[in-house]
């Protein structure tokens, strides 16, 4: 089964890598995607992606789950799934 996940976090590392975290609306599960900084201009980062259950990781920390759920709600309220962010 696949689930829609919403962009909840974007970080930049000192290795010129962008880390995108998408989470389920309840914040219980997440999907992490890393992009080389040079790829950002050639890749469209969207508000949501569809992720297979096998590729989702549990979010163990309660504070992080609540933050992901709140951010997913915010993104869902303001954007369509295919909107570029």
C-alpha beads as a LAMMPS data file, in Angstrom:
LAMMPS data file: protein, C-alpha beads

85 atoms
84 bonds

1 atom types
1 bond types

-500.0 500.0 xlo xhi
-500.0 500.0 ylo yhi
-500.0 500.0 zlo zhi

Masses

1 110.0

Atoms # bond

1 1 1 0.000 0.000 0.000
2 1 1 1.145 3.562 -0.657
3 1 1 0.442 6.667 1.393
4 1 1 0.479 10.368 0.667
5 1 1 3.145 12.114 2.696
6 1 1 3.628 15.854 3.100
7 1 1 6.831 17.870 3.203
8 1 1 7.531 18.624 6.854
9 1 1 11.234 19.426 6.937
10 1 1 13.988 20.646 4.625
11 1 1 17.554 20.936 5.869
12 1 1 20.842 21.743 4.232
13 1 1 24.016 19.972 5.267
14 1 1 27.610 21.097 5.090
15 1 1 28.138 18.402 2.436
16 1 1 26.042 20.393 -0.092
17 1 1 23.157 18.011 0.428
18 1 1 19.493 18.884 0.887
19 1 1 17.543 16.531 3.142
20 1 1 13.786 16.437 2.597
21 1 1 11.507 14.764 5.115
22 1 1 7.955 13.864 4.143
23 1 1 5.558 12.525 6.776
24 1 1 2.137 10.984 6.991
25 1 1 -0.579 13.413 8.149
26 1 1 -0.536 11.939 11.664
27 1 1 3.265 12.330 11.899
28 1 1 3.646 8.652 12.790
29 1 1 5.770 7.675 9.777
30 1 1 8.276 9.511 7.623
31 1 1 10.265 9.263 4.426
32 1 1 13.690 10.875 4.057
33 1 1 15.092 11.891 0.684
34 1 1 18.555 13.345 0.112
35 1 1 19.458 15.442 -2.910
36 1 1 22.793 16.839 -3.991
37 1 1 22.669 20.630 -3.914
38 1 1 23.390 20.676 -7.649
39 1 1 20.223 18.615 -8.264
40 1 1 17.887 21.067 -6.562
41 1 1 17.615 23.234 -9.668
42 1 1 16.741 20.182 -11.773
43 1 1 14.328 18.564 -9.334
44 1 1 10.905 19.842 -8.380
45 1 1 10.254 19.536 -4.662
46 1 1 6.513 19.116 -4.239
47 1 1 4.218 19.606 -1.265
48 1 1 3.445 15.876 -1.170
49 1 1 4.684 12.565 -2.518
50 1 1 3.222 9.082 -2.551
51 1 1 5.415 6.612 -0.677
52 1 1 5.145 2.832 -0.397
53 1 1 4.614 1.627 3.170
54 1 1 7.864 -0.373 2.937
55 1 1 9.798 2.876 2.439
56 1 1 8.314 4.644 5.479
57 1 1 10.116 4.723 8.816
58 1 1 8.403 5.055 12.196
59 1 1 8.841 8.357 14.015
60 1 1 9.730 7.292 17.540
61 1 1 9.983 10.668 19.252
62 1 1 6.604 12.049 20.417
63 1 1 7.705 15.681 20.054
64 1 1 8.837 15.066 16.486
65 1 1 5.578 13.237 15.683
66 1 1 3.545 16.208 16.910
67 1 1 5.729 18.653 14.966
68 1 1 5.467 16.581 11.782
69 1 1 1.688 16.276 12.134
70 1 1 1.326 20.036 12.663
71 1 1 3.549 20.846 9.694
72 1 1 1.756 18.314 7.480
73 1 1 -1.561 19.974 8.405
74 1 1 -0.129 23.386 7.571
75 1 1 1.223 22.267 4.174
76 1 1 -2.006 20.401 3.325
77 1 1 -4.108 23.461 4.158
78 1 1 -2.043 25.785 1.957
79 1 1 -0.962 23.611 -0.972
80 1 1 -2.112 21.045 -3.473
81 1 1 0.012 17.853 -3.467
82 1 1 1.812 18.740 -6.720
83 1 1 2.557 22.348 -5.782
84 1 1 6.264 23.095 -5.945
85 1 1 7.764 24.241 -2.653

Bonds

1 1 1 2
2 1 2 3
3 1 3 4
4 1 4 5
5 1 5 6
6 1 6 7
7 1 7 8
8 1 8 9
9 1 9 10
10 1 10 11
11 1 11 12
12 1 12 13
13 1 13 14
14 1 14 15
15 1 15 16
16 1 16 17
17 1 17 18
18 1 18 19
19 1 19 20
20 1 20 21
21 1 21 22
22 1 22 23
23 1 23 24
24 1 24 25
25 1 25 26
26 1 26 27
27 1 27 28
28 1 28 29
29 1 29 30
30 1 30 31
31 1 31 32
32 1 32 33
33 1 33 34
34 1 34 35
35 1 35 36
36 1 36 37
37 1 37 38
38 1 38 39
39 1 39 40
40 1 40 41
41 1 41 42
42 1 42 43
43 1 43 44
44 1 44 45
45 1 45 46
46 1 46 47
47 1 47 48
48 1 48 49
49 1 49 50
50 1 50 51
51 1 51 52
52 1 52 53
53 1 53 54
54 1 54 55
55 1 55 56
56 1 56 57
57 1 57 58
58 1 58 59
59 1 59 60
60 1 60 61
61 1 61 62
62 1 62 63
63 1 63 64
64 1 64 65
65 1 65 66
66 1 66 67
67 1 67 68
68 1 68 69
69 1 69 70
70 1 70 71
71 1 71 72
72 1 72 73
73 1 73 74
74 1 74 75
75 1 75 76
76 1 76 77
77 1 77 78
78 1 78 79
79 1 79 80
80 1 80 81
81 1 81 82
82 1 82 83
83 1 83 84
84 1 84 85
